[in-house]
Amino acid sequence: MAEFNAKNFVECQAQELRKKVGSERVLAAVSGGVDSTTAATLVQNAIGPNVFSVFIDTGFMRTNEPESIVGTLLSLPVPLDVEVIDARRRFLKRMRGISDAERKRRIFRATFYETLSEEAKRKRCSFLVQGTIAPDWIETRGGIKTQHNVLSQVGIDPERKYGFKILEPLVDLYKFQVREVARAIGIREELFQRQPFPGPGLSVRTVGAVDERKLETLKKADLIVRRHLDSKGCDQYFAAILDGRFRKDGECRGAAMKLKELLCSHTCKLDTRFLVNKATGMLAGVRKYGKILSISLASGSELVIPSIKKLIEAQGVIINRLPSISHVLVETARSLKKAPYVAAVRAVQTRDFMTADVSDLDPSLLTELSQDILKECREVSRVYYDVTPKPPATIEFE
């Protein structure tokens, strides 16, 4: 495989973009992430003032994120003067009560492009530029999960359906290559090293049915996770909120026996349960909705967190024996209060986002982080750490 040359890539893309676009107007959909920002900057550098950048506030952004993103985009070497489109009411109305992960993604995609279609017509734009990269269409076309920014690769004609042609200058690149391109065009490192954020935003981290209460709880938990993990070198890290209910399942008994053998000393008590929610995983390269197994280890009244390496090894053995499981979570804190939700913390290391390893965080850090979630999120009664790599899990829960 030839070595990737970001400078040559930028020059070739500029020539191609000028040929394709000519003097027509372009709408750039930007989210503040490295992919869409790099794509929009590439196009603006190539064709100049006929690019109009928009940021859609879907209501599924993190706390204060829209304001922060606009400030960041204005501070680029060639500023993106972005217009914020307030579509919160539209997105929340359509997503409320939806629990199926794939249905969430498809509803989000339809709403996203309907909103962009209206803006393109208003601004008389013939093209839409977006930051689609290789993992987006590979995972969508491969049946793992629908990415919100994939159309033509799955047979949707954007010009016929929405009234614009698509420009995807990064469509064959992986995340590490996009970051090289961002560096080559002068985007500051703090932006292009920013951790990715899913296109459907927090809708796929409110596991199960979407509602405002669960979403607000997630926003609080997310702030706490970022506060604790921002400097820990993880490539992606976040909180998810799940329904705090569990299901009876005969597979738990077999899992518990094997986990006790792998993880427990004779002084520890082991509890295993399946959460009522399911989560997206991968089996033989395709999507599955798998069970979420929670593990709790206690010595007396104190929770015990084994080494992360040991937990990762244990989850591998369990999922190999029970492929119906897609995620294994270990409990890191609990409260006596009654509350409707539990929180899961996910942190991974990855280069291309096609595979990912669980971040080996110190158990004391996990305990501190989890206790803070319990203190600040009154709707949460338990906190877990996800010890499942990709595969068999996907990075996101949904």
DAFENDA-V243167 format. One record per backbone hydrogen bond with DSSP energy under -1.0 kcal/mol. NH is the residue of the N-H (numbers start at 1). CO is the residue of the C=O. If there is no record, write none. Layout:
BEGIN
nh-><NH & NH>
co-><CO & CO>
END
This chain:
BEGIN
nh-><9 & 10 & 11 & 12 & 13 & 14 & 15 & 16 & 17 & 18 & 19 & 20 & 21 & 22 & 24 & 26 & 27 & 28 & 29 & 30 & 37 & 38 & 39 & 40 & 41 & 42 & 43 & 44 & 45 & 46 & 47 & 48 & 52 & 54 & 55 & 57 & 58 & 65 & 68 & 69 & 70 & 71 & 72 & 73 & 74 & 80 & 82 & 83 & 85 & 87 & 87 & 91 & 92 & 93 & 94 & 95 & 96 & 97 & 98 & 104 & 105 & 106 & 107 & 108 & 109 & 110 & 111 & 112 & 113 & 114 & 115 & 116 & 117 & 118 & 119 & 120 & 121 & 122 & 123 & 125 & 126 & 127 & 128 & 129 & 130 & 134 & 136 & 137 & 138 & 139 & 140 & 141 & 142 & 143 & 144 & 145 & 150 & 154 & 155 & 156 & 161 & 162 & 164 & 165 & 167 & 171 & 173 & 178 & 179 & 180 & 181 & 182 & 183 & 184 & 185 & 186 & 187 & 191 & 192 & 193 & 194 & 201 & 202 & 203 & 204 & 205 & 206 & 207 & 207 & 210 & 215 & 216 & 217 & 218 & 219 & 220 & 221 & 222 & 223 & 224 & 225 & 226 & 227 & 228 & 229 & 230 & 232 & 235 & 236 & 238 & 240 & 241 & 242 & 244 & 245 & 247 & 252 & 255 & 256 & 257 & 258 & 259 & 260 & 261 & 262 & 263 & 264 & 268 & 269 & 271 & 273 & 275 & 276 & 279 & 280 & 281 & 282 & 283 & 286 & 287 & 288 & 290 & 291 & 293 & 294 & 295 & 296 & 298 & 299 & 302 & 304 & 311 & 312 & 313 & 314 & 315 & 316 & 317 & 318 & 319 & 320 & 321 & 322 & 325 & 326 & 327 & 329 & 330 & 331 & 332 & 333 & 335 & 341 & 342 & 343 & 344 & 345 & 346 & 348 & 349 & 356 & 357 & 359 & 361 & 366 & 367 & 368 & 369 & 370 & 371 & 372 & 373 & 374 & 375 & 376 & 377 & 380 & 381 & 383 & 384 & 385 & 386 & 387 & 390 & 393 & 394>
co-><5 & 6 & 7 & 8 & 9 & 10 & 11 & 12 & 13 & 14 & 15 & 16 & 17 & 18 & 21 & 50 & 127 & 52 & 129 & 54 & 33 & 34 & 35 & 36 & 37 & 38 & 39 & 40 & 41 & 42 & 43 & 44 & 26 & 28 & 83 & 85 & 56 & 62 & 64 & 65 & 66 & 67 & 68 & 69 & 70 & 73 & 80 & 53 & 55 & 57 & 85 & 87 & 88 & 89 & 90 & 91 & 92 & 210 & 95 & 100 & 101 & 102 & 103 & 104 & 105 & 106 & 107 & 108 & 109 & 110 & 111 & 112 & 113 & 114 & 115 & 116 & 117 & 118 & 119 & 120 & 25 & 25 & 165 & 27 & 167 & 173 & 133 & 133 & 134 & 135 & 136 & 137 & 138 & 140 & 139 & 139 & 147 & 151 & 152 & 151 & 157 & 158 & 158 & 126 & 128 & 168 & 170 & 174 & 175 & 176 & 177 & 178 & 179 & 180 & 181 & 183 & 182 & 188 & 188 & 189 & 191 & 198 & 60 & 200 & 201 & 202 & 202 & 205 & 241 & 98 & 211 & 212 & 213 & 214 & 215 & 216 & 217 & 218 & 219 & 220 & 221 & 222 & 223 & 224 & 225 & 226 & 229 & 348 & 348 & 346 & 344 & 205 & 342 & 340 & 243 & 274 & 249 & 251 & 252 & 253 & 254 & 255 & 256 & 257 & 258 & 259 & 260 & 265 & 298 & 296 & 294 & 292 & 245 & 290 & 397 & 288 & 392 & 286 & 283 & 143 & 281 & 279 & 324 & 327 & 273 & 329 & 271 & 269 & 302 & 299 & 297 & 307 & 308 & 309 & 310 & 311 & 312 & 313 & 314 & 315 & 316 & 317 & 318 & 322 & 291 & 291 & 293 & 385 & 295 & 383 & 383 & 381 & 379 & 242 & 382 & 240 & 384 & 238 & 236 & 357 & 390 & 349 & 347 & 359 & 362 & 363 & 364 & 365 & 366 & 367 & 368 & 369 & 370 & 371 & 372 & 373 & 377 & 341 & 333 & 343 & 330 & 345 & 328 & 356 & 389 & 280>
END
